[in-house]
Amino acid sequence: LTIEESIQFLEVFSDQTLNVNFATTLLTSDNPLAVLTDSTYVDAGVSLSNLFTIITYLYSYLPESFFLAGYIVGYQRLDSETTVITDPRGETSLRLLPSGTGIFNSGLFTMRSPREFLFGYHDRIFDLVPQDFASIEFSYNGILGFQYSSVDQQRNVTNTPLIYGQRSGKKGLKSIGEYILWRNATTLLTRDTVEGKEPDSSFGCTTWESQGYESCNIWGGPFGPRGYSFNRVDPFRQRKEKKNYQIWTTEIMRPTAIEFEKDTTVRGIKGYRYRVRDSFLRTANCTLDSQCNPDNAFYRVHGPSYIFPMSTNAGGTRISVSFPVFGYMDEIYRSQTEGLPEFQESEHSVYVVVEPYTGFFIKGHLRLQYNYDLDDRQLTSALWTNLFSNPNITDHILYWPFLWFDDTDSISKATARKFRKSVYLSQNLAIAFTAILIALGLSLLVAAFVLYRQSQQETAIDTKDYSTGSHKNGKGVIEFSKIDEKEQQIPSDDDLHAAVQQNATAVLEKDIQ
């Protein structure tokens, strides 16, 4: 604009009411020349010769170059101030930083630390929104949500403290640790039924549906964490009972199926290592994967295998979770992102180690990658043209990875030492005591057998027929008369053996008791 045109423009736009009226008239009128029939604008200097210059300034320069590039993103000039004259709109002279962000680190693309992703940050754009337009306080509290100092503070702010309930095992160890209440609810259906941590996190179904969701229902029907645990399985699992389990995972709002992988040891404690069951990770779309899992249709897993929608993210941002660096996914999806390292089981997989006697997890790694789901049916601006030109993009979605984390935990050295002492020592003593009893019992059995043999030899009878006649014993003749078998019957060998065995068994039982 010339100096005169600039003065005229500022005279019009120095009045906020006039500013809004002028913009509204241009917006609602089919013919922008209609503003020239209003004496208010004509008297302010708006004419046919400068109207379209003003319109360009209002709808192009102000929002794009002045407000977005200048106040939100923060583009930089490449050279001296003379560029302002030669390239006033910055079409060739304004540039971003090498990272692709501006000096204010705001706008569509920003660079944030992991701490900011987890706990939130203040964005410059919050300060530029007129307070009259804001019904809630603008803030971003990160993936972990707003951090309250206490339950009382949360109760005072939200009036809905997040209450959880778990079974204690009093009525049966098999159900110990299972949820009976999760965030004040036993059954969930719509997004409205999920209590949020945020001070202002009430997003009605109308809001969700306006953001492109097919339904306000989180999944295909009622569901909930009731009956699932998140950090243990039922105790006293023996080697022959290395069965599969399902544990509740809040990050994806559904139970996760795990299966036995191998035996392992953690700080001297024997355990069973479990990994995520492969069928759990498969898509319900059988045209994308021949090994599909139709049951996953309930959880809206209609895209590729090994990536899951995360429908409950506050505000409705389309986010999905996967293994780090798109682990296990087809190369066609990994190729959409440059610079991804190779997937390694030891560095990127998910597993837990279960101690079989207690059912507790004594070690584990929950490794998840968060991705933005960019949809070319929604992002139709020319800004995204090159992004969606990748021929490998399927189903209109580009998965944009921005953060992956490793939530890990392991039993401490002190706890492991205490466990080995209290459990394994008692177990070894019990085994030793049992061995001593068995050895003692065998000794008694041998002694009883020896006594029996001696008794058998002492009561042995000559099997010759002495019923009649005589026998010379070296000192004379002894006369024998016929023995009446009915009056006196010699016990058989079987009778004597049974009697001795019965006596020995009684002794063993008494000793064991």
NUNUDREN-897988 format. One record per residue (C-alpha): x, y, z; residue number from 1. Coordinates in steps of 0.5 Angstrom, whole numbers, plus 500, padded with zeros to 3 digits. Layout:
REM NUNUDREN-897988
@px=X; py=Y; pz=Z; pos=NUM
...
This chain:
REM NUNUDREN-897988
@px=500; py=500; pz=500; pos=1
@px=502; py=507; pz=499; pos=2
@px=503; py=512; pz=505; pos=3
@px=496; py=515; pz=504; pos=4
@px=493; py=508; pz=503; pos=5
@px=496; py=506; pz=509; pos=6
@px=493; py=512; pz=513; pos=7
@px=486; py=511; pz=510; pos=8
@px=486; py=503; pz=512; pos=9
@px=489; py=505; pz=519; pos=10
@px=483; py=510; pz=520; pos=11
@px=478; py=504; pz=518; pos=12
@px=481; py=499; pz=522; pos=13
@px=483; py=503; pz=528; pos=14
@px=476; py=502; pz=530; pos=15
@px=474; py=495; pz=532; pos=16
@px=467; py=495; pz=531; pos=17
@px=468; py=498; pz=524; pos=18
@px=473; py=493; pz=523; pos=19
@px=468; py=487; pz=524; pos=20
@px=463; py=491; pz=520; pos=21
@px=467; py=492; pz=514; pos=22
@px=470; py=484; pz=514; pos=23
@px=463; py=482; pz=516; pos=24
@px=460; py=486; pz=510; pos=25
@px=465; py=483; pz=505; pos=26
@px=464; py=476; pz=508; pos=27
@px=456; py=476; pz=507; pos=28
@px=456; py=480; pz=501; pos=29
@px=456; py=476; pz=494; pos=30
@px=459; py=483; pz=491; pos=31
@px=464; py=486; pz=495; pos=32
@px=463; py=493; pz=491; pos=33
@px=457; py=493; pz=496; pos=34
@px=461; py=496; pz=501; pos=35
@px=462; py=502; pz=497; pos=36
@px=455; py=504; pz=498; pos=37
@px=456; py=505; pz=505; pos=38
@px=458; py=512; pz=506; pos=39
@px=462; py=510; pz=513; pos=40
@px=467; py=506; pz=509; pos=41
@px=467; py=511; pz=503; pos=42
@px=468; py=517; pz=508; pos=43
@px=474; py=513; pz=511; pos=44
@px=477; py=513; pz=504; pos=45
@px=475; py=506; pz=501; pos=46
@px=474; py=507; pz=494; pos=47
@px=474; py=503; pz=487; pos=48
@px=481; py=504; pz=486; pos=49
@px=484; py=501; pz=493; pos=50
@px=478; py=496; pz=495; pos=51
@px=481; py=490; pz=492; pos=52
@px=488; py=492; pz=495; pos=53
@px=484; py=493; pz=502; pos=54
@px=481; py=486; pz=501; pos=55
@px=488; py=483; pz=499; pos=56
@px=491; py=486; pz=505; pos=57
@px=485; py=484; pz=510; pos=58
@px=484; py=476; pz=507; pos=59
@px=491; py=475; pz=505; pos=60
@px=497; py=479; pz=508; pos=61
@px=494; py=480; pz=515; pos=62
@px=492; py=472; pz=516; pos=63
@px=498; py=469; pz=513; pos=64
@px=504; py=474; pz=513; pos=65
@px=503; py=478; pz=518; pos=66
@px=499; py=474; pz=523; pos=67
@px=501; py=467; pz=522; pos=68
@px=508; py=468; pz=519; pos=69
@px=510; py=474; pz=524; pos=70
@px=506; py=473; pz=530; pos=71
@px=505; py=465; pz=531; pos=72
@px=510; py=461; pz=527; pos=73
@px=516; py=467; pz=527; pos=74
@px=519; py=467; pz=520; pos=75
@px=526; py=470; pz=519; pos=76
@px=528; py=474; pz=513; pos=77
@px=534; py=472; pz=510; pos=78
@px=538; py=478; pz=508; pos=79
@px=538; py=486; pz=510; pos=80
@px=532; py=490; pz=511; pos=81
@px=531; py=492; pz=504; pos=82
@px=528; py=486; pz=503; pos=83
@px=522; py=489; pz=506; pos=84
@px=521; py=493; pz=500; pos=85
@px=523; py=489; pz=495; pos=86
@px=519; py=483; pz=497; pos=87
@px=514; py=486; pz=502; pos=88
@px=510; py=479; pz=503; pos=89
@px=516; py=475; pz=504; pos=90
@px=514; py=470; pz=498; pos=91
@px=521; py=469; pz=497; pos=92
@px=525; py=472; pz=503; pos=93
@px=522; py=469; pz=509; pos=94
@px=524; py=462; pz=511; pos=95
@px=523; py=457; pz=517; pos=96
@px=529; py=455; pz=521; pos=97
@px=533; py=448; pz=519; pos=98
@px=528; py=444; pz=524; pos=99
@px=522; py=447; pz=520; pos=100
@px=519; py=451; pz=525; pos=101
@px=519; py=458; pz=527; pos=102
@px=523; py=462; pz=532; pos=103
@px=516; py=462; pz=536; pos=104
@px=516; py=455; pz=536; pos=105
@px=508; py=455; pz=535; pos=106
@px=503; py=454; pz=529; pos=107
@px=502; py=447; pz=526; pos=108
@px=509; py=444; pz=527; pos=109
@px=513; py=445; pz=533; pos=110
@px=519; py=442; pz=536; pos=111
@px=518; py=439; pz=543; pos=112
@px=522; py=435; pz=548; pos=113
@px=519; py=429; pz=551; pos=114
@px=518; py=432; pz=558; pos=115
@px=513; py=437; pz=554; pos=116
@px=510; py=432; pz=550; pos=117
@px=508; py=428; pz=557; pos=118
@px=507; py=434; pz=562; pos=119
@px=505; py=439; pz=557; pos=120
@px=507; py=446; pz=555; pos=121
@px=504; py=453; pz=553; pos=122
@px=504; py=455; pz=546; pos=123
@px=504; py=462; pz=544; pos=124
@px=498; py=462; pz=540; pos=125
@px=494; py=461; pz=547; pos=126
@px=496; py=469; pz=548; pos=127
@px=493; py=471; pz=541; pos=128
@px=486; py=468; pz=542; pos=129
@px=481; py=474; pz=545; pos=130
@px=479; py=472; pz=552; pos=131
@px=472; py=474; pz=549; pos=132
@px=472; py=468; pz=544; pos=133
@px=475; py=463; pz=550; pos=134
@px=470; py=459; pz=554; pos=135
@px=475; py=455; pz=558; pos=136
@px=482; py=456; pz=559; pos=137
@px=487; py=455; pz=554; pos=138
@px=492; py=450; pz=556; pos=139
@px=496; py=443; pz=554; pos=140
@px=497; py=439; pz=559; pos=141
@px=501; py=433; pz=555; pos=142
@px=499; py=426; pz=554; pos=143
@px=499; py=425; pz=562; pos=144
@px=494; py=430; pz=563; pos=145
@px=493; py=435; pz=568; pos=146
@px=498; py=434; pz=574; pos=147
@px=494; py=435; pz=581; pos=148
@px=497; py=436; pz=587; pos=149
@px=492; py=431; pz=591; pos=150
@px=486; py=428; pz=590; pos=151
@px=482; py=433; pz=594; pos=152
@px=485; py=438; pz=589; pos=153
@px=482; py=434; pz=583; pos=154
@px=475; py=434; pz=587; pos=155
@px=475; py=441; pz=588; pos=156
@px=477; py=443; pz=581; pos=157
@px=473; py=437; pz=577; pos=158
@px=468; py=435; pz=582; pos=159
@px=469; py=428; pz=580; pos=160
@px=475; py=425; pz=583; pos=161
@px=478; py=418; pz=579; pos=162
@px=476; py=413; pz=583; pos=163
@px=479; py=406; pz=582; pos=164
@px=477; py=399; pz=586; pos=165
@px=480; py=392; pz=585; pos=166
@px=479; py=386; pz=589; pos=167
@px=483; py=384; pz=595; pos=168
@px=483; py=376; pz=594; pos=169
@px=479; py=375; pz=600; pos=170
@px=474; py=371; pz=597; pos=171
@px=479; py=368; pz=592; pos=172
@px=486; py=369; pz=590; pos=173
@px=484; py=367; pz=583; pos=174
@px=481; py=374; pz=582; pos=175
@px=486; py=378; pz=586; pos=176
@px=488; py=385; pz=583; pos=177
@px=482; py=385; pz=578; pos=178
@px=478; py=392; pz=577; pos=179
@px=471; py=392; pz=580; pos=180
@px=471; py=400; pz=578; pos=181
@px=475; py=404; pz=574; pos=182
@px=475; py=412; pz=574; pos=183
@px=468; py=411; pz=577; pos=184
@px=465; py=407; pz=572; pos=185
@px=464; py=399; pz=571; pos=186
@px=462; py=399; pz=564; pos=187
@px=464; py=404; pz=558; pos=188
@px=460; py=406; pz=552; pos=189
@px=461; py=413; pz=549; pos=190
@px=466; py=418; pz=550; pos=191
@px=462; py=422; pz=555; pos=192
@px=462; py=416; pz=560; pos=193
@px=470; py=416; pz=560; pos=194
@px=472; py=421; pz=566; pos=195
@px=477; py=425; pz=564; pos=196
@px=483; py=428; pz=568; pos=197
@px=483; py=435; pz=565; pos=198
@px=480; py=441; pz=569; pos=199
@px=475; py=442; pz=563; pos=200
@px=475; py=435; pz=559; pos=201
@px=467; py=435; pz=558; pos=202
@px=467; py=433; pz=550; pos=203
@px=460; py=431; pz=548; pos=204
@px=458; py=427; pz=543; pos=205
@px=456; py=432; pz=538; pos=206
@px=463; py=435; pz=538; pos=207
@px=466; py=428; pz=537; pos=208
@px=462; py=427; pz=531; pos=209
@px=463; py=434; pz=528; pos=210
@px=471; py=432; pz=528; pos=211
@px=469; py=426; pz=523; pos=212
@px=468; py=420; pz=528; pos=213
@px=463; py=415; pz=525; pos=214
@px=460; py=414; pz=532; pos=215
@px=460; py=417; pz=539; pos=216
@px=461; py=410; pz=542; pos=217
@px=468; py=408; pz=543; pos=218
@px=468; py=401; pz=541; pos=219
@px=463; py=397; pz=538; pos=220
@px=459; py=396; pz=544; pos=221
@px=459; py=396; pz=552; pos=222
@px=466; py=394; pz=555; pos=223
@px=470; py=396; pz=561; pos=224
@px=476; py=394; pz=565; pos=225
@px=472; py=390; pz=570; pos=226
@px=475; py=383; pz=571; pos=227
@px=481; py=385; pz=568; pos=228
@px=488; py=386; pz=572; pos=229
@px=493; py=391; pz=570; pos=230
@px=499; py=389; pz=574; pos=231
@px=498; py=381; pz=575; pos=232
@px=495; py=375; pz=574; pos=233
@px=492; py=369; pz=578; pos=234
@px=497; py=366; pz=583; pos=235
@px=500; py=359; pz=583; pos=236
@px=501; py=358; pz=576; pos=237
@px=505; py=351; pz=575; pos=238
@px=509; py=349; pz=569; pos=239
@px=504; py=345; pz=566; pos=240
@px=499; py=351; pz=567; pos=241
@px=503; py=357; pz=563; pos=242
@px=496; py=359; pz=560; pos=243
@px=495; py=365; pz=556; pos=244
@px=492; py=372; pz=559; pos=245
@px=488; py=378; pz=558; pos=246
@px=490; py=384; pz=562; pos=247
@px=487; py=391; pz=562; pos=248
@px=491; py=397; pz=558; pos=249
@px=489; py=404; pz=559; pos=250
@px=493; py=407; pz=553; pos=251
@px=489; py=403; pz=548; pos=252
@px=483; py=403; pz=552; pos=253
@px=482; py=395; pz=552; pos=254
@px=484; py=388; pz=554; pos=255
@px=491; py=386; pz=551; pos=256
@px=492; py=378; pz=550; pos=257
@px=499; py=376; pz=552; pos=258
@px=502; py=369; pz=551; pos=259
@px=507; py=365; pz=554; pos=260
@px=514; py=366; pz=551; pos=261
@px=519; py=362; pz=555; pos=262
@px=522; py=361; pz=562; pos=263
@px=527; py=366; pz=564; pos=264
@px=530; py=369; pz=571; pos=265
@px=530; py=376; pz=574; pos=266
@px=535; py=377; pz=580; pos=267
@px=535; py=370; pz=582; pos=268
@px=527; py=369; pz=581; pos=269
@px=524; py=364; pz=576; pos=270
@px=519; py=367; pz=572; pos=271
@px=515; py=366; pz=566; pos=272
@px=516; py=371; pz=560; pos=273
@px=509; py=373; pz=556; pos=274
@px=509; py=377; pz=550; pos=275
@px=503; py=380; pz=546; pos=276
@px=499; py=375; pz=542; pos=277
@px=500; py=375; pz=535; pos=278
@px=492; py=375; pz=533; pos=279
@px=491; py=380; pz=538; pos=280
@px=495; py=385; pz=533; pos=281
@px=492; py=383; pz=527; pos=282
@px=487; py=388; pz=523; pos=283
@px=480; py=386; pz=522; pos=284
@px=480; py=387; pz=515; pos=285
@px=482; py=381; pz=511; pos=286
@px=483; py=384; pz=505; pos=287
@px=489; py=388; pz=508; pos=288
@px=492; py=381; pz=512; pos=289
@px=490; py=374; pz=510; pos=290
@px=492; py=372; pz=518; pos=291
@px=486; py=378; pz=520; pos=292
@px=483; py=377; pz=526; pos=293
@px=475; py=379; pz=525; pos=294
@px=474; py=380; pz=533; pos=295
@px=478; py=386; pz=532; pos=296
@px=472; py=389; pz=528; pos=297
@px=469; py=391; pz=535; pos=298
@px=475; py=395; pz=537; pos=299
@px=475; py=399; pz=530; pos=300
@px=482; py=396; pz=528; pos=301
@px=480; py=397; pz=520; pos=302
@px=487; py=399; pz=518; pos=303
@px=493; py=395; pz=517; pos=304
@px=496; py=390; pz=523; pos=305
@px=500; py=392; pz=529; pos=306
@px=497; py=399; pz=529; pos=307
@px=491; py=401; pz=534; pos=308
@px=486; py=407; pz=534; pos=309
@px=486; py=411; pz=540; pos=310
@px=479; py=414; pz=540; pos=311
@px=479; py=417; pz=547; pos=312
@px=484; py=422; pz=546; pos=313
@px=482; py=429; pz=549; pos=314
@px=479; py=433; pz=544; pos=315
@px=478; py=428; pz=539; pos=316
@px=485; py=429; pz=536; pos=317
@px=486; py=423; pz=531; pos=318
@px=492; py=419; pz=534; pos=319
@px=494; py=411; pz=534; pos=320
@px=499; py=407; pz=537; pos=321
@px=504; py=402; pz=535; pos=322
@px=510; py=399; pz=537; pos=323
@px=516; py=403; pz=536; pos=324
@px=519; py=405; pz=529; pos=325
@px=512; py=401; pz=526; pos=326
@px=515; py=395; pz=529; pos=327
@px=512; py=388; pz=525; pos=328
@px=508; py=393; pz=520; pos=329
@px=509; py=392; pz=513; pos=330
@px=515; py=395; pz=510; pos=331
@px=510; py=399; pz=505; pos=332
@px=508; py=403; pz=512; pos=333
@px=515; py=404; pz=514; pos=334
@px=517; py=407; pz=508; pos=335
@px=513; py=413; pz=509; pos=336
@px=517; py=416; pz=514; pos=337
@px=525; py=417; pz=513; pos=338
@px=530; py=415; pz=518; pos=339
@px=527; py=410; pz=522; pos=340
@px=532; py=405; pz=525; pos=341
@px=531; py=398; pz=524; pos=342
@px=526; py=394; pz=529; pos=343
@px=529; py=390; pz=534; pos=344
@px=526; py=385; pz=539; pos=345
@px=530; py=387; pz=545; pos=346
@px=530; py=394; pz=544; pos=347
@px=522; py=395; pz=541; pos=348
@px=518; py=389; pz=543; pos=349
@px=513; py=389; pz=549; pos=350
@px=513; py=383; pz=554; pos=351
@px=512; py=382; pz=562; pos=352
@px=515; py=377; pz=566; pos=353
@px=510; py=373; pz=571; pos=354
@px=513; py=370; pz=578; pos=355
@px=508; py=364; pz=578; pos=356
@px=507; py=363; pz=585; pos=357
@px=504; py=370; pz=586; pos=358
@px=502; py=372; pz=579; pos=359
@px=506; py=379; pz=580; pos=360
@px=509; py=382; pz=574; pos=361
@px=517; py=382; pz=576; pos=362
@px=519; py=385; pz=570; pos=363
@px=516; py=389; pz=564; pos=364
@px=517; py=393; pz=558; pos=365
@px=511; py=397; pz=555; pos=366
@px=514; py=400; pz=549; pos=367
@px=509; py=404; pz=545; pos=368
@px=509; py=409; pz=539; pos=369
@px=504; py=415; pz=538; pos=370
@px=502; py=417; pz=531; pos=371
@px=498; py=422; pz=528; pos=372
@px=493; py=419; pz=523; pos=373
@px=493; py=425; pz=518; pos=374
@px=487; py=424; pz=513; pos=375
@px=488; py=427; pz=506; pos=376
@px=480; py=427; pz=506; pos=377
@px=480; py=432; pz=511; pos=378
@px=487; py=436; pz=510; pos=379
@px=485; py=438; pz=503; pos=380
@px=489; py=444; pz=503; pos=381
@px=495; py=445; pz=498; pos=382
@px=500; py=445; pz=504; pos=383
@px=499; py=438; pz=504; pos=384
@px=499; py=436; pz=497; pos=385
@px=506; py=433; pz=497; pos=386
@px=505; py=430; pz=503; pos=387
@px=500; py=425; pz=501; pos=388
@px=503; py=424; pz=494; pos=389
@px=507; py=418; pz=497; pos=390
@px=504; py=412; pz=492; pos=391
@px=505; py=408; pz=498; pos=392
@px=499; py=411; pz=502; pos=393
@px=493; py=407; pz=503; pos=394
@px=486; py=408; pz=505; pos=395
@px=487; py=416; pz=505; pos=396
@px=491; py=415; pz=512; pos=397
@px=499; py=417; pz=513; pos=398
@px=501; py=415; pz=520; pos=399
@px=506; py=421; pz=523; pos=400
@px=510; py=418; pz=528; pos=401
@px=512; py=423; pz=534; pos=402
@px=514; py=420; pz=540; pos=403
@px=515; py=413; pz=543; pos=404
@px=516; py=411; pz=550; pos=405
@px=519; py=405; pz=554; pos=406
@px=515; py=404; pz=560; pos=407
@px=519; py=399; pz=564; pos=408
@px=519; py=397; pz=571; pos=409
@px=523; py=391; pz=575; pos=410
@px=523; py=388; pz=582; pos=411
@px=529; py=392; pz=586; pos=412
@px=535; py=388; pz=589; pos=413
@px=532; py=389; pz=596; pos=414
@px=525; py=386; pz=594; pos=415
@px=528; py=380; pz=590; pos=416
@px=533; py=379; pz=596; pos=417
@px=527; py=379; pz=601; pos=418
@px=523; py=374; pz=596; pos=419
@px=528; py=369; pz=595; pos=420
@px=529; py=369; pz=603; pos=421
@px=522; py=368; pz=605; pos=422
@px=519; py=364; pz=599; pos=423
@px=525; py=360; pz=596; pos=424
@px=528; py=359; pz=603; pos=425
@px=521; py=356; pz=606; pos=426
@px=520; py=352; pz=599; pos=427
@px=527; py=349; pz=600; pos=428
@px=526; py=347; pz=607; pos=429
@px=520; py=344; pz=606; pos=430
@px=523; py=340; pz=600; pos=431
@px=529; py=338; pz=605; pos=432
@px=524; py=336; pz=610; pos=433
@px=520; py=332; pz=606; pos=434
@px=526; py=328; pz=603; pos=435
@px=528; py=327; pz=611; pos=436
@px=521; py=324; pz=612; pos=437
@px=521; py=320; pz=606; pos=438
@px=528; py=317; pz=608; pos=439
@px=526; py=316; pz=615; pos=440
@px=520; py=312; pz=612; pos=441
@px=524; py=308; pz=608; pos=442
@px=529; py=306; pz=613; pos=443
@px=523; py=304; pz=618; pos=444
@px=521; py=300; pz=612; pos=445
@px=528; py=297; pz=611; pos=446
@px=528; py=295; pz=619; pos=447
@px=521; py=292; pz=619; pos=448
@px=523; py=288; pz=613; pos=449
@px=529; py=285; pz=616; pos=450
@px=525; py=284; pz=623; pos=451
@px=520; py=280; pz=619; pos=452
@px=526; py=276; pz=615; pos=453
@px=529; py=274; pz=622; pos=454
@px=522; py=272; pz=625; pos=455
@px=521; py=268; pz=619; pos=456
@px=527; py=264; pz=620; pos=457
@px=526; py=263; pz=627; pos=458
@px=519; py=260; pz=626; pos=459
@px=521; py=256; pz=620; pos=460
@px=518; py=249; pz=621; pos=461
@px=521; py=242; pz=618; pos=462
@px=517; py=240; pz=612; pos=463
@px=518; py=233; pz=613; pos=464
@px=512; py=228; pz=615; pos=465
@px=513; py=227; pz=622; pos=466
@px=506; py=225; pz=623; pos=467
@px=508; py=218; pz=625; pos=468
@px=514; py=214; pz=627; pos=469
@px=521; py=216; pz=630; pos=470
@px=527; py=221; pz=629; pos=471
@px=534; py=220; pz=632; pos=472
@px=536; py=226; pz=635; pos=473
@px=543; py=224; pz=637; pos=474
@px=541; py=223; pz=644; pos=475
@px=535; py=218; pz=643; pos=476
@px=529; py=217; pz=640; pos=477
@px=523; py=222; pz=640; pos=478
@px=516; py=219; pz=639; pos=479
@px=512; py=223; pz=635; pos=480
@px=504; py=223; pz=634; pos=481
@px=500; py=225; pz=629; pos=482
@px=498; py=233; pz=630; pos=483
@px=491; py=235; pz=629; pos=484
@px=491; py=241; pz=624; pos=485
@px=484; py=243; pz=627; pos=486
@px=487; py=244; pz=633; pos=487
@px=494; py=247; pz=631; pos=488
@px=495; py=251; pz=624; pos=489
@px=502; py=254; pz=623; pos=490
@px=501; py=261; pz=619; pos=491
@px=503; py=261; pz=612; pos=492
@px=509; py=266; pz=609; pos=493
@px=503; py=270; pz=606; pos=494
@px=500; py=271; pz=613; pos=495
@px=506; py=273; pz=616; pos=496
@px=508; py=278; pz=611; pos=497
@px=502; py=282; pz=611; pos=498
@px=502; py=282; pz=618; pos=499
@px=509; py=285; pz=618; pos=500
@px=507; py=290; pz=613; pos=501
@px=501; py=292; pz=616; pos=502
@px=505; py=294; pz=622; pos=503
@px=511; py=298; pz=618; pos=504
@px=505; py=302; pz=615; pos=505
@px=502; py=304; pz=622; pos=506
@px=509; py=306; pz=624; pos=507
@px=510; py=310; pz=618; pos=508
@px=504; py=314; pz=618; pos=509
@px=505; py=315; pz=626; pos=510
@px=512; py=318; pz=624; pos=511
@px=509; py=322; pz=618; pos=512
@px=504; py=325; pz=623; pos=513
